[in-house]
């Protein structure tokens, strides 16, 4: 079962009592140099996520476990790394951590490093087919190991009737059997995505305009040079 909170429907509490639950959220954070508009939109997104999770907690009980994609380890180490990666996500967890929620291991450091390194190898522009196939095989193997580790960690750490939060970049993440997935996707997420899309389109249009202007200027200079070269030489000296 997978329900989308904030966009489609809210499940009834009777469907969740006694079941293990995962509230799956996209992990958003704007770079420091991003515009104030984007930072404000992302802040509104986290406020909406917090509100949606709070509504679910009122029906099913407070969150007990927290899993973060891309950050290996558990406990305080994960909390510190999350604060650096996404302050908005970290902020909405502080009251929950104070109430007993714990950061559990989601990623295994060695496996995650292998996935990252094999991915880099595959993207360097390989010329040999057999080498590319070998790297693809290793990447597939480690990616499967990563998925297995993630599922095992969730399964072992999430107790009967408990709820957890999963911060991830992929809301289609597969969960262990018996864990109900609730996608937290408020309208603010679409607003952020649309803002980024518009900003990228504007940037591309500006770059295209600049390129075309440079091309026109270059063409004009070239034509001007030809015109000067084709002028007849009168043979009379003139001062510069």
C-alpha positions, 0 to 999 in steps of 0.5 A: 500500500502506498498513499500520497499525503498532501496530494491525493488522499489521507489514510484512515487511522484504523488502517494503520493501527498496529502496522509498521509505517514509513513516511517517505519525504524528498530531501531538499536543500538549496545551496547557500548561493541560491536566491532568497526566493528558492530558500523561502519556497524550500522553507515552506516545503519543510513546514508543509512536510512537518504539518503532514507528518504531525497529522499522521503522528496524531493518528498513529503515534509519534515517529520512533525511527529516522532513516537518511539516504546518502548518510552512513552511520547512525545516531549523532553522526547522522544528525550532524551530517544531516544538519550540513546537508539539509537544515530544513530537514534537521529542524523538523526532527529536533522535537521528535528526537527530543521525544525519543526518535532515533537516527538509525543506519540506512547506508553502509559506508563501504557499500555506498562508497563502492556504488559512488566509485563505480558510478564515477568510473562508468561516467568517465567516457570509456572506450573499451566495451569489455571494460564498460561491461565489467564496471556495469556488472560491479555497479549492479552488484553493489547497488543490489547489495546497497538495496539489500542492506537498506531493506534489512536495516529498516526491517530490523530497526522498525518495531511492530506498530512503529512509524519512521521517517525516510528522507530520500531522493527517490520516493519510489523506494521499495520497503520491506514486506509489512511496512506501509509506505506513505509518500509525503508530497505536499503541493509545495514540492511541485512549487519548488520543482516548477521554480527550478524548472523555470529558472533553468529555462531562463538561464538556458534562454539567456545563454542562447541569447548571449551565444547568438549575440556573439555569433552576430558580432563575430560575423559582423567583424568578419564581414567588416574585415572583408570589406576593408580588404576589398577596398581598392588601394589608391596609392596615396599616403594618408595620415592615420 
